[in-house]
Amino acid sequence: MLNKLLFTRIDNSALVVFRVIFGFLIFMEAIGAIFTGWVKRALIDPKFTFNFIGLDFLQPLQGNGMYFYFAIMGVFGLLVMVGYKYRYSMSAFTIMWAGVYFMQKNSYNNHYYLLLLLCLIMILLPASRYFSVDARNPSFKRIWMPRWCSLIIILQVWIVYTYAAIAKLYPDWLDFSVVEMLMKSRAHYYLIGDILQQHSVHVFITYTGILFDLLIVPLLLIKRTRKWAFFASIFFHLFNSIVFQIGIFPYMSLAFSLFFFEPKTIRNLFLKKKELYTANEIVVPSYRKPLLILGGLYFTIQILLPLRHWVIKDNVLWTEEGHRLSWRMMLRGKSGVISFKLVNKTTGRTHYVNLKDYLSPKQRRIVATKPDVIWQFVQHLKREYQEKGEEISVYATSSKVSVNNSEWMSFVKPDVDLATVSWDYFKHADWIYPYNPKEKEEKRIKD
């Protein structure tokens, strides 16, 4: 049964077309990052970046190096699109994208994480066997693929959407306050700005967001509902593209639909000259066991990793512990204030750090609300003074945070020397005050 499910050979039109679209989109992601100014704001202007903890060696190239870095990524995207030296090109883009992803958290986005996962998956898939430069070699050309090549994409997408739906099932989303907050910042939009402020629109977005994420994959899998689910997907993702301006993700999500339709439909729409494969042979490959082990391990991690915040003390919306890599998308807004008191153990002097001397405006915003970034900044200060032969203590004072426009609450305990504490990805940092939004709860009950 498992062999039939995974190793039945099916027509590869969906994967071939997806490779072309995927290559074009990652090209646009790389080049767009240059021309929209993202590379400058996130990687060139800051004096240093907040990398993922443990990867301190990952820092941007000096000068204009990151422009060349992204231009080279764009070239690899084009090579993926045309299918030239596909696995090498896809691997090179993946390594470079992983570097960008892990070297900075200023612009953290779940979609960047999804792109990294898709790149890793695409390396494994035989996506250049047809309609590619590589396929000019007749011995390399194929019109079929094992069914697992399609199922792995579908399962990955299903996990993403399911966790995105579950994460929305919390009071601030269900009482429309999160959507209202998100739409307020878009009131200036031409034509639709005023419409987005309507309560009825907030209600629609709130429940549509949950239902779409929860049901879209099952509805695409069912032949009777597939067409209508696809039309709903077009509306949903174009809306997200226009309103939230989240880059290539809406179009990537639409491209996933290729794997849900019948191969004949995809062939007739995009590859009319291609022969349709219909033999449906079951051929068990020599890599069966490694594939099952690797796939089982990968998807076990994908299923368990988003659940880790349940075993970490306190509310993930407050502590951010377990937030990343968990498909918690556009769920909350946070604002904060913070100052750092530095006590020089060598000279005995005490002074407050001027954040403008170290951080870009965006970095100053995230350092006030994200504990791991607070900790990293303190370690940066500690290293700076150690290089001068001085030891320091660092305390976060006047630290307050507001979640979803709630009352301001104390965030970091001011009597803890943050220069002496360690960071653990899977444990709660006890120097964070507990989340206790009594005022907001009382207001919600009254309303």
FIDO-509667 format. One record per residue: x, y, z of N, C-alpha, C in turn. Coordinates in steps of 0.1 Angstrom, whole numbers, padded with zeros to 4 digits, always signed. Layout:
FIDO-509667
XYZXYZXYZ
...
END
This chain:
FIDO-509667
+0008-0012+0000+0000+0000+0000+0009+0013+0000
+0019+0012+0009+0028+0024+0009+0036+0026-0004
+0040+0015-0009+0047+0015-0022+0038+0021-0033
+0026+0017-0033+0016+0022-0043+0014+0037-0041
+0013+0041-0029+0011+0056-0026+0023+0064-0030
+0035+0060-0027+0046+0068-0029+0053+0066-0042
+0053+0054-0048+0062+0051-0059+0055+0048-0072
+0042+0050-0072+0035+0050-0085+0040+0061-0094
+0043+0058-0106+0048+0068-0115+0036+0076-0121
+0037+0089-0120+0026+0098-0126+0033+0108-0135
+0024+0114-0143+0029+0125-0152+0035+0136-0144
+0046+0142-0149+0054+0152-0141+0051+0166-0146
+0040+0168-0153+0037+0182-0158+0037+0192-0146
+0030+0189-0135+0029+0198-0124+0042+0202-0119
+0051+0193-0117+0065+0196-0111+0073+0205-0121
+0072+0202-0134+0079+0209-0144+0075+0224-0144
+0061+0226-0145+0056+0239-0145+0059+0247-0132
+0058+0239-0121+0062+0245-0108+0076+0250-0107
+0085+0242-0113+0099+0246-0113+0101+0259-0120
+0095+0261-0132+0096+0273-0139+0091+0285-0131
+0079+0283-0125+0073+0294-0117+0082+0297-0105
+0086+0286-0098+0095+0287-0086+0108+0295-0089
+0114+0291-0100+0126+0297-0104+0124+0312-0107
+0114+0316-0113+0111+0330-0116+0108+0337-0103
+0101+0331-0094+0097+0338-0081+0110+0340-0073
+0118+0330-0072+0130+0332-0064+0140+0343-0070
+0140+0343-0084+0147+0354-0090+0141+0367-0086
+0128+0369-0087+0121+0381-0083+0124+0385-0068
+0124+0375-0060+0127+0377-0045+0141+0383-0043
+0150+0377-0050+0164+0382-0049+0166+0396-0055
+0161+0398-0067+0163+0411-0074+0154+0422-0068
+0142+0418-0064+0133+0427-0057+0139+0432-0044
+0146+0424-0037+0152+0428-0024+0162+0439-0026
+0168+0439-0038+0178+0450-0041+0170+0463-0044
+0161+0462-0054+0155+0474-0059+0144+0480-0050
+0139+0473-0041+0129+0478-0031+0137+0485-0019
+0150+0483-0019+0158+0488-0008+0159+0479+0005
+0153+0467+0004+0154+0458+0015+0168+0454+0019
+0176+0452+0009+0190+0448+0012+0197+0459+0019
+0195+0472+0015+0201+0483+0021+0197+0485+0035
+0183+0484+0037+0178+0486+0051+0182+0475+0061
+0181+0463+0056+0183+0451+0065+0197+0447+0066
+0206+0449+0056+0219+0443+0056+0230+0452+0054
+0228+0464+0049+0239+0473+0046+0239+0485+0056
+0228+0491+0059+0228+0502+0068+0231+0498+0083
+0226+0487+0088+0230+0484+0102+0244+0481+0104
+0250+0484+0116+0264+0482+0118+0266+0467+0120
+0256+0460+0125+0257+0445+0126+0243+0440+0126
+0241+0427+0124+0227+0422+0123+0226+0412+0135
+0213+0410+0139+0210+0400+0149+0207+0387+0142
+0218+0378+0141+0217+0365+0135+0209+0356+0144
+0206+0344+0139+0201+0333+0148+0212+0330+0158
+0208+0328+0170+0217+0326+0181+0225+0313+0179
+0238+0314+0180+0247+0303+0177+0254+0304+0164
+0249+0314+0155+0255+0315+0142+0261+0329+0141
+0269+0333+0150+0275+0346+0151+0284+0349+0139
+0289+0339+0133+0298+0341+0122+0291+0346+0109
+0278+0345+0109+0270+0350+0098+0267+0365+0099
+0274+0373+0092+0272+0387+0091+0273+0392+0077
+0267+0403+0073+0267+0407+0059+0281+0410+0054
+0282+0409+0041+0295+0413+0035+0297+0428+0036
+0309+0432+0036+0312+0447+0037+0309+0454+0025
+0307+0468+0027+0304+0476+0015+0292+0473+0008
+0293+0472-0006+0282+0468-0014+0281+0453-0017
+0289+0446-0009+0289+0431-0012+0276+0424-0012
+0267+0429-0004+0254+0422-0003+0245+0424-0016
+0248+0435-0023+0241+0437-0036+0246+0427-0046
+0259+0424-0046+0264+0414-0055+0259+0400-0051
+0258+0398-0038+0253+0385-0032+0239+0382-0037
+0230+0392-0036+0216+0390-0041+0215+0389-0056
+0224+0397-0063+0224+0396-0078+0228+0381-0082
+0238+0376-0075+0242+0362-0078+0230+0352-0075
+0223+0355-0064+0212+0346-0061+0201+0347-0072
+0199+0359-0077+0190+0361-0088+0194+0353-0100
+0207+0352-0103+0211+0345-0115+0208+0330-0113
+0211+0325-0101+0208+0311-0098+0193+0308-0099
+0184+0318-0095+0170+0317-0097+0166+0315-0112
+0172+0323-0120+0170+0321-0135+0174+0308-0140
+0186+0303-0135+0191+0290-0139+0181+0279-0135
+0175+0280-0123+0165+0271-0119+0153+0271-0128
+0149+0283-0132+0137+0285-0140+0139+0278-0154
+0151+0280-0160+0153+0274-0173+0158+0259-0172
+0162+0255-0160+0166+0241-0158+0180+0239-0163
+0189+0248-0160+0203+0245-0164+0211+0241-0152
+0218+0229-0152+0225+0224-0141+0216+0225-0128
+0205+0220-0130+0194+0223-0120+0198+0221-0106
+0203+0209-0102+0205+0206-0088+0216+0215-0083
+0227+0218-0091+0237+0227-0086+0232+0241-0084
+0224+0246-0094+0218+0259-0093+0209+0260-0081
+0200+0250-0079+0191+0250-0068+0198+0249-0054
+0208+0241-0054+0216+0240-0041+0223+0253-0038
+0229+0259-0048+0236+0272-0046+0227+0283-0041
+0215+0284-0047+0205+0294-0042+0201+0290-0028
+0199+0278-0025+0195+0274-0011+0205+0278-0001
+0218+0275-0004+0228+0279+0006+0229+0294+0008
+0228+0301-0003+0228+0316-0002+0216+0321+0005
+0204+0316+0002+0192+0320+0009+0193+0317+0024
+0198+0305+0027+0199+0301+0041+0209+0311+0049
+0219+0315+0042+0228+0325+0048+0221+0338+0051
+0213+0343+0042+0205+0355+0044+0195+0353+0056
+0188+0342+0055+0178+0339+0065+0183+0338+0079
+0195+0332+0081+0200+0330+0094+0209+0341+0099
+0213+0350+0090+0221+0361+0094+0214+0373+0100
+0201+0374+0098+0193+0385+0103+0179+0382+0107
+0175+0388+0118+0162+0387+0123+0154+0400+0123
+0160+0410+0117+0154+0423+0117+0141+0422+0109
+0141+0414+0099+0129+0413+0090+0124+0398+0090
+0123+0392+0102+0119+0378+0102+0105+0377+0096
+0103+0366+0089+0091+0364+0082+0089+0349+0081
+0078+0343+0085+0075+0329+0083+0077+0325+0068
+0074+0334+0059+0074+0330+0045+0089+0328+0041
+0098+0335+0047+0112+0333+0044+0116+0319+0048
+0111+0314+0059+0114+0301+0064+0108+0290+0055
+0095+0293+0050+0089+0284+0041+0097+0283+0028
+0102+0294+0023+0110+0294+0011+0122+0285+0013
+0129+0286+0025+0140+0278+0027+0137+0263+0027
+0126+0259+0033+0121+0245+0033+0118+0241+0019
+0112+0249+0011+0109+0245-0003+0121+0244-0011
+0131+0252-0009+0144+0251-0016+0150+0238-0013
+0150+0234+0000+0156+0221+0003+0148+0209-0003
+0135+0210-0004+0127+0200-0010+0130+0200-0025
+0131+0211-0031+0132+0212-0046+0146+0206-0050
+0156+0207-0042+0169+0201-0045+0167+0186-0048
+0158+0179-0040+0156+0165-0041+0148+0161-0053
+0139+0170-0058+0130+0166-0068+0135+0166-0082
+0131+0157-0091+0136+0157-0105+0129+0167-0113
+0130+0180-0110+0122+0190-0116+0127+0195-0130
+0138+0190-0134+0143+0195-0147+0144+0184-0158
+0136+0174-0156+0136+0163-0165+0128+0166-0178
+0122+0177-0179+0114+0181-0191+0114+0196-0191
+0113+0201-0204+0112+0215-0206+0123+0223-0199
+0135+0219-0201+0147+0225-0194+0159+0223-0203
+0169+0231-0200+0182+0230-0207+0188+0216-0205
+0187+0212-0192+0192+0198-0189+0186+0187-0197
+0173+0189-0200+0165+0178-0207+0168+0178-0222
+0177+0186-0227+0181+0185-0241+0188+0172-0244
+0194+0166-0233+0200+0153-0234+0188+0142-0234
+0186+0135-0244+0175+0126-0245+0175+0115-0234
+0187+0111-0230+0188+0101-0219+0183+0106-0206
+0184+0119-0204+0180+0126-0191+0165+0129-0191
+0159+0131-0203+0145+0135-0204+0135+0125-0199
+0125+0129-0191+0115+0120-0186+0101+0128-0186
+0091+0120-0187+0077+0126-0187+0070+0121-0174
+0077+0114-0165+0070+0109-0153+0079+0112-0141
+0072+0111-0129+0079+0112-0117+0072+0103-0107
+0079+0099-0096+0072+0091-0085+0062+0100-0078
+0051+0094-0074+0041+0102-0067+0045+0110-0055
+0056+0105-0048+0060+0111-0036+0065+0126-0039
+0069+0128-0051+0074+0141-0055+0063+0152-0054
+0051+0147-0056+0039+0156-0055+0034+0157-0040
+0034+0145-0034+0029+0144-0020+0037+0152-0010
+0050+0153-0012+0059+0159-0003+0055+0174-0002
+0052+0180-0014+0048+0194-0015+0034+0196-0008
+0025+0187-0011+0012+0188-0005+0012+0187+0010
+0020+0178+0015+0020+0176+0030+0027+0188+0036
+0037+0193+0030+0044+0205+0036+0034+0217+0037
+0027+0219+0026+0017+0230+0025+0006+0228+0036
+0002+0215+0037-0009+0212+0046-0005+0215+0061
+0007+0212+0064+0012+0215+0078+0013+0230+0080
+0017+0238+0070+0018+0252+0072+0004+0258+0074
-0005+0255+0066-0019+0261+0067-0026+0256+0079
-0024+0244+0083-0031+0239+0095-0026+0246+0108
-0013+0247+0109-0008+0254+0121-0011+0269+0121
-0012+0275+0109-0016+0289+0108-0030+0291+0112
-0039+0281+0109-0053+0282+0114-0054+0280+0129
-0047+0270+0134-0048+0267+0149-0043+0279+0157
-0032+0286+0152-0026+0297+0159-0036+0309+0160
-0045+0310+0151-0055+0321+0151-0066+0319+0162
-0067+0307+0167-0077+0304+0177-0074+0309+0191
-0073+0322+0192-0070+0328+0205-0078+0341+0206
-0080+0346+0219-0090+0357+0221-0088+0369+0212
-0075+0374+0211-0073+0387+0204-0076+0386+0189
-0075+0374+0184-0079+0372+0169-0094+0371+0168
-0100+0363+0177-0114+0360+0176-0123+0372+0180
-0118+0381+0187-0126+0393+0190-0123+0405+0180
-0116+0401+0169-0113+0410+0158-0103+0421+0161
-0098+0422+0173-0089+0433+0176-0076+0432+0168
-0070+0420+0165-0058+0419+0158-0060+0424+0144
-0071+0420+0137-0074+0424+0123-0076+0439+0123
-0084+0444+0133-0086+0459+0133-0073+0466+0134
-0064+0461+0142-0051+0468+0144-0043+0467+0131
-0043+0456+0124-0036+0454+0111-0042+0463+0101
-0055+0465+0100-0061+0473+0090-0059+0488+0093
-0058+0492+0105-0056+0506+0109-0044+0512+0102
-0033+0504+0101-0021+0508+0095-0022+0509+0080
-0033+0505+0075-0035+0505+0060-0046+0514+0056
-0050+0523+0065-0061+0532+0062-0058+0542+0051
-0045+0544+0048-0041+0553+0037-0041+0547+0023
-0044+0534+0022-0044+0528+0009-0054+0534+0000
-0050+0536-0012-0059+0542-0022-0071+0533-0025
-0083+0539-0025-0095+0532-0028-0100+0523-0017
-0092+0514-0013-0096+0504-0003-0093+0507+0012
-0086+0518+0014-0082+0521+0028-0094+0523+0037
-0105+0530+0033-0116+0532+0041-0124+0519+0043
-0125+0511+0032-0132+0499+0033-0126+0489+0043
-0113+0490+0044-0106+0481+0053-0108+0484+0068
-0114+0496+0070-0117+0500+0084-0131+0496+0089
-0139+0490+0080-0152+0486+0084-0152+0474+0093
-0161+0474+0103-0161+0462+0112-0165+0449+0105
-0174+0451+0096-0179+0439+0088-0167+0432+0081
-0158+0441+0076-0146+0436+0069-0137+0429+0078
-0136+0434+0090-0128+0428+0101-0133+0414+0104
-0146+0413+0105-0153+0400+0108-0150+0390+0097
-0152+0395+0085-0149+0386+0073-0135+0381+0073
-0125+0390+0075-0111+0386+0074-0108+0377+0085
-0113+0379+0097-0110+0371+0109-0114+0356+0106
-0127+0354+0102-0131+0341+0101-0127+0334+0088
-0126+0342+0077-0121+0337+0065-0106+0332+0066
-0099+0340+0074-0085+0336+0076-0084+0322+0083
-0092+0319+0093-0092+0306+0099-0097+0295+0090
-0109+0298+0084-0115+0287+0075-0106+0284+0063
-0101+0295+0057-0093+0292+0045-0081+0283+0049
-0073+0287+0059-0061+0280+0063-0065+0266+0067
-0076+0264+0073-0080+0250+0078-0085+0241+0067
-0092+0247+0057-0099+0239+0048-0093+0239+0033
-0084+0248+0030-0081+0249+0016-0074+0236+0010
-0065+0230+0018-0059+0218+0013-0069+0206+0011
-0077+0203+0021-0087+0193+0019-0096+0196+0008
-0100+0208+0006-0110+0211-0005-0103+0210-0019
-0090+0213-0019-0083+0211-0032-0080+0197-0035
-0080+0188-0025-0078+0174-0027-0090+0167-0032
-0102+0173-0029-0115+0167-0033-0118+0172-0047
-0120+0163-0056-0123+0168-0070-0135+0176-0072
-0146+0173-0064-0158+0181-0066-0157+0195-0061
-0148+0198-0051-0146+0212-0046-0134+0219-0051
-0126+0212-0059-0112+0217-0063-0113+0230-0070
-0122+0231-0080-0122+0243-0088-0126+0255-0080
-0137+0253-0071-0141+0265-0063-0131+0268-0053
-0124+0258-0047-0113+0261-0038-0102+0269-0044
-0099+0266-0057-0089+0273-0064-0093+0288-0067
-0105+0290-0070-0110+0304-0072-0109+0311-0059
-0113+0305-0048-0112+0311-0035-0097+0314-0031
-0088+0305-0035-0074+0307-0033-0069+0319-0041
-0074+0321-0053-0069+0333-0061-0073+0346-0054
-0086+0346-0049-0091+0358-0042-0083+0360-0029
-0081+0350-0022-0075+0351-0009-0060+0356-0010
-0053+0350-0019-0039+0353-0021-0037+0367-0027
-0045+0370-0037-0044+0384-0043-0047+0395-0033
-0057+0392-0024-0061+0401-0013-0048+0403-0004
-0042+0392+0000-0030+0393+0008-0019+0400+0002
-0017+0398-0011-0007+0405-0019-0009+0420-0019
-0021+0424-0021-0024+0438-0022-0024+0445-0009
-0030+0439+0001-0032+0445+0014-0020+0444+0023
-0013+0432+0023-0002+0430+0033+0011+0431+0026
+0012+0431+0012+0024+0433+0005+0035+0424+0010
+0033+0411+0009+0042+0401+0015+0050+0394+0004
+0054+0401-0006+0064+0396-0016+0058+0385-0024
+0066+0374-0026+0063+0364-0036+0054+0353-0030
+0051+0353-0017+0044+0342-0010+0030+0340-0016
+0022+0350-0018+0008+0347-0024+0009+0340-0037
+0019+0343-0045+0020+0337-0059+0026+0323-0058
+0035+0321-0048+0040+0308-0046+0029+0299-0041
+0020+0304-0033+0009+0296-0027-0001+0292-0039
-0003+0301-0048-0011+0298-0059-0005+0287-0068
+0008+0288-0069+0016+0278-0077+0014+0264-0071
+0013+0263-0058+0011+0250-0051-0001+0242-0057
-0011+0250-0062-0023+0244-0067-0021+0234-0078
-0009+0236-0085-0006+0227-0096-0006+0213-0092
-0002+0210-0080+0000+0196-0075-0014+0190-0072
-0024+0197-0072-0038+0192-0068-0046+0188-0080
-0043+0194-0091-0051+0192-0103-0046+0179-0111
-0055+0174-0119-0051+0162-0127-0039+0166-0137
-0030+0157-0138-0018+0159-0147-0023+0163-0161
-0033+0157-0166-0038+0160-0179-0042+0175-0180
-0049+0180-0170-0053+0194-0170-0041+0203-0171
-0030+0200-0163-0018+0209-0163-0011+0208-0176
-0010+0196-0181-0004+0194-0194-0011+0202-0205
-0024+0201-0205-0032+0208-0216-0031+0223-0215
-0029+0228-0202-0029+0242-0201-0015+0248-0204
-0004+0241-0200+0009+0247-0200+0019+0240-0210
+0017+0227-0212+0027+0219-0220+0020+0211-0230
+0013+0217-0239+0005+0210-0249+0012+0201-0258
+0025+0203-0260+0033+0194-0269+0039+0182-0262
+0037+0182-0249+0043+0172-0241+0034+0159-0241
+0041+0148-0242+0033+0135-0242+0028+0133-0227
+0016+0128-0226+0010+0126-0213+0013+0112-0208
+0019+0111-0196+0022+0098-0191+0010+0092-0184
+0006+0080-0188-0006+0074-0182-0004+0059-0177
+0008+0054-0178+0011+0040-0175+0008+0037-0160
+0011+0046-0151+0009+0044-0137+0016+0032-0131
+0028+0030-0135+0036+0018-0130+0040+0020-0116
+0041+0010-0108+0047+0010-0095+0061+0005-0096
+0070+0013-0094+0084+0009-0094+0091+0013-0081
+0095+0004-0073+0101+0007-0060+0116+0009-0062
+0121+0021-0059+0135+0025-0062+0144+0019-0051
+0157+0020-0054+0167+0015-0045+0168+0024-0033
+0164+0037-0034+0165+0047-0023+0152+0046-0014
+0144+0036-0015+0132+0036-0007+0134+0038+0008
+0143+0030+0013+0145+0030+0028+0151+0044+0032
+0162+0049+0026+0166+0062+0030+0156+0073+0028
+0147+0072+0018+0137+0082+0016+0127+0082+0027
+0123+0070+0031+0113+0068+0042+0119+0073+0056
+0132+0070+0058+0138+0075+0070+0139+0090+0070
+0145+0096+0060+0147+0110+0059+0133+0117+0059
+0124+0112+0051+0110+0119+0051+0103+0118+0064
+0104+0106+0071+0098+0105+0084+0104+0114+0094
+0117+0115+0094+0124+0124+0103+0120+0139+0101
+0121+0143+0088+0118+0157+0084+0104+0161+0088
+0094+0152+0085+0080+0156+0088+0077+0155+0103
+0084+0146+0110+0082+0146+0124+0087+0159+0131
+0098+0164+0126+0103+0177+0131+0093+0188+0127
+0088+0188+0114+0078+0198+0110+0065+0198+0118
+0061+0186+0123+0049+0185+0131+0051+0189+0145
+0063+0186+0151+0065+0188+0165+0071+0202+0168
+0079+0208+0159+0086+0220+0162+0076+0232+0165
+0065+0233+0157+0055+0244+0160+0048+0242+0174
+0049+0230+0180+0042+0228+0193+0051+0231+0205
+0064+0234+0202+0073+0235+0214+0069+0246+0224
+0062+0256+0219+0058+0267+0228+0049+0262+0239
+0042+0251+0237+0033+0246+0247+0041+0240+0259
+0053+0237+0258+0061+0231+0269+0071+0242+0274
+0070+0254+0269+0078+0265+0274+0069+0274+0283
+0073+0278+0294+0065+0285+0304+0061+0299+0298
+0048+0303+0301+0043+0316+0298+0038+0316+0283
+0032+0328+0280+0025+0330+0267+0035+0333+0256
+0034+0326+0245+0044+0328+0234+0042+0342+0228
+0030+0347+0228+0028+0361+0223+0036+0371+0231
+0039+0368+0243+0046+0377+0252+0061+0375+0251
+0065+0362+0253+0079+0359+0254+0086+0357+0241
+0078+0354+0230+0084+0350+0217+0091+0337+0217
+0091+0330+0228+0098+0317+0229+0090+0306+0223
+0095+0301+0212+0087+0291+0204+0079+0298+0193
+0081+0311+0190+0074+0318+0180+0079+0315+0166
+0092+0316+0164+0098+0313+0151+0097+0299+0147
+0097+0297+0134+0096+0283+0128+0083+0276+0131
+0072+0284+0135+0060+0277+0140+0047+0282+0132
+0049+0289+0121+0037+0293+0113+0027+0301+0120
+0033+0310+0129+0024+0319+0137+0025+0333+0129
+0016+0334+0119+0017+0345+0109+0007+0356+0112
+0012+0368+0113+0004+0380+0114-0006+0379+0125
-0002+0375+0137-0011+0372+0148-0011+0382+0159
-0002+0391+0159-0001+0401+0170+0007+0413+0166
+0005+0423+0173+0013+0435+0172+0019+0438+0185
+0032+0442+0185+0039+0445+0198+0047+0458+0196
+0046+0466+0207+0054+0478+0208+0061+0478+0221
+0072+0485+0222+0079+0485+0235+0089+0496+0236
+0093+0498+0248+0104+0508+0251+0114+0501+0261
+0126+0505+0259+0137+0498+0268+0149+0507+0268
+0156+0507+0279+0169+0513+0280+0178+0504+0287
+0191+0505+0285+0201+0496+0290+0211+0504+0299
+0212+0500+0312+0221+0506+0321+0234+0497+0321
+0245+0503+0319+0258+0496+0318+0266+0500+0330
+0271+0490+0338+0279+0492+0349+0293+0486+0346
+0303+0495+0346+0316+0490+0342+0323+0485+0355
+0326+0472+0355+0332+0466+0367+0346+0470+0369
+0352+0475+0358+0366+0478+0359+0368+0492+0365
+0360+0502+0360+0361+0516+0364+0351+0520+0374
+0340+0512+0376+0330+0515+0385+0320+0525+0380
+0321+0529+0367+0312+0539+0362+0299+0533+0357
+0288+0541+0358+0275+0536+0354+0270+0546+0343
+0265+0541+0332+0258+0550+0323+0248+0543+0314
+0240+0550+0308+0229+0544+0299+0234+0544+0284
+0231+0533+0278+0235+0532+0264+0226+0540+0255
+0232+0547+0246+0225+0554+0235+0223+0544+0224
+0211+0539+0222+0208+0529+0212+0211+0533+0198
+0210+0546+0196+0212+0552+0182+0227+0550+0178
+0235+0548+0188+0250+0546+0185+0252+0532+0179
+0243+0523+0181+0245+0509+0178+0235+0504+0167
+0222+0508+0168+0212+0501+0161+0205+0510+0151
+0200+0504+0140+0191+0511+0131+0177+0513+0137
+0169+0522+0131+0156+0524+0136+0148+0511+0138
+0148+0502+0128+0141+0489+0129+0147+0480+0140
+0160+0480+0141+0166+0472+0152+0162+0478+0166
+0161+0491+0167+0157+0497+0180+0142+0492+0183
+0134+0490+0173+0120+0486+0176+0120+0472+0181
+0128+0463+0174+0127+0449+0178+0135+0446+0191
+0145+0454+0194+0152+0451+0206+0144+0454+0219
+0133+0462+0217+0125+0465+0228+0114+0454+0231
+0112+0445+0222+0101+0436+0223+0105+0421+0222
+0117+0418+0218+0121+0404+0216+0132+0400+0225
+0129+0391+0234+0139+0387+0244+0152+0382+0239
+0152+0374+0228+0164+0369+0223+0173+0380+0217
+0166+0390+0211+0174+0402+0205+0179+0410+0217
+0172+0412+0228+0177+0419+0239+0189+0412+0244
+0189+0399+0246+0200+0391+0251+0212+0393+0241
+0210+0392+0228+0221+0393+0219+0227+0407+0219
+0219+0417+0221+0225+0430+0221+0234+0432+0233
+0229+0426+0244+0237+0427+0257+0251+0420+0254
+0250+0408+0248+0262+0401+0245+0272+0409+0236
+0266+0416+0227+0274+0425+0218+0281+0435+0226
+0274+0442+0235+0280+0452+0244+0291+0445+0252
+0288+0434+0258+0298+0427+0266+0311+0424+0258
+0310+0419+0246+0322+0416+0237+0329+0429+0234
+0322+0439+0232+0328+0452+0228+0337+0457+0239
+0332+0456+0252+0340+0461+0263+0351+0451+0267
+0349+0438+0265+0360+0428+0267+0371+0430+0258
+0369+0434+0245+0379+0437+0236+0388+0449+0241
+0382+0458+0249+0389+0469+0255+0395+0465+0268
+0394+0453+0272+0399+0448+0285+0391+0452+0297
+0378+0454+0295+0369+0458+0306+0357+0449+0307
+0353+0446+0320+0342+0438+0323+0330+0447+0326
+0318+0443+0322+0306+0451+0325+0294+0442+0329
+0285+0449+0336+0272+0443+0339+0262+0452+0331
+0252+0445+0326+0242+0452+0318+0228+0449+0323
+0220+0460+0326+0206+0458+0331+0196+0465+0322
+0185+0458+0319+0175+0464+0311+0165+0472+0320
+0164+0485+0318+0156+0493+0327+0145+0499+0319
+0134+0503+0326+0123+0510+0320+0117+0502+0308
+0118+0489+0309+0114+0480+0299+0099+0477+0300
+0091+0481+0290+0077+0479+0290+0072+0475+0276
+0062+0467+0275+0057+0462+0262+0042+0462+0262
+0037+0465+0250+0022+0464+0248+0020+0453+0237
+0011+0444+0240+0007+0434+0230-0007+0437+0225
-0008+0438+0212-0021+0441+0206-0029+0452+0212
-0021+0463+0214-0026+0476+0220-0032+0474+0234
-0027+0464+0241-0031+0463+0255-0024+0473+0263
-0027+0472+0276-0019+0481+0285-0005+0478+0285
+0004+0488+0288+0018+0486+0289+0021+0478+0302
+0030+0468+0300+0033+0460+0311+0048+0458+0312
+0054+0457+0324+0068+0455+0326+0072+0443+0319
+0084+0443+0313+0088+0432+0304+0100+0425+0310
+0111+0432+0311+0124+0426+0316+0127+0430+0330
+0130+0421+0339+0134+0424+0353+0146+0432+0353
+0145+0444+0360+0156+0454+0359+0168+0450+0368
+0167+0440+0377+0177+0437+0386+0186+0425+0382
+0183+0420+0370+0191+0409+0364+0202+0414+0355
+0214+0409+0358+0226+0413+0350+0225+0404+0338
+0221+0409+0327+0219+0401+0314+0232+0397+0308
+0243+0403+0312+0256+0399+0307+0260+0386+0312
+0254+0381+0323+0258+0369+0329+0249+0357+0327
+0237+0359+0320+0228+0348+0317+0231+0342+0304
+0226+0329+0302+0228+0322+0290+0214+0321+0283
+0214+0317+0271+0202+0316+0263+0199+0301+0259
+0187+0297+0261+0183+0283+0258+0171+0284+0249
+0172+0278+0237+0160+0279+0227+0148+0272+0233
+0150+0262+0241+0138+0254+0245+0134+0255+0260
+0139+0266+0266+0136+0269+0280+0132+0284+0281
+0124+0286+0292+0119+0300+0294+0130+0308+0301
+0131+0320+0296+0141+0330+0303+0134+0336+0315
+0138+0333+0327+0131+0337+0339+0134+0352+0342
+0142+0359+0334+0143+0373+0336+0133+0381+0329
+0123+0374+0322+0112+0381+0316+0100+0381+0326
+0094+0392+0329+0082+0392+0337+0071+0384+0332
+0063+0377+0340+0051+0369+0336+0041+0378+0328
+0034+0372+0319+0024+0379+0311+0011+0379+0320
+0006+0392+0323-0005+0393+0332-0014+0404+0327
-0021+0403+0316-0029+0413+0310-0043+0415+0316
-0043+0418+0329-0056+0418+0336-0065+0429+0331
-0059+0440+0328-0068+0452+0323-0075+0448+0310
-0068+0442+0301-0075+0439+0288-0086+0428+0290
-0083+0418+0299-0093+0408+0301-0106+0414+0308
-0104+0423+0317-0115+0430+0323-0123+0438+0313
-0116+0445+0304-0123+0452+0294-0131+0443+0285
-0125+0432+0281-0132+0422+0272-0144+0417+0278
-0144+0414+0291-0155+0409+0299-0166+0419+0299
-0163+0432+0302-0173+0443+0302-0179+0444+0288
-0171+0444+0278-0177+0445+0264-0186+0434+0261
END
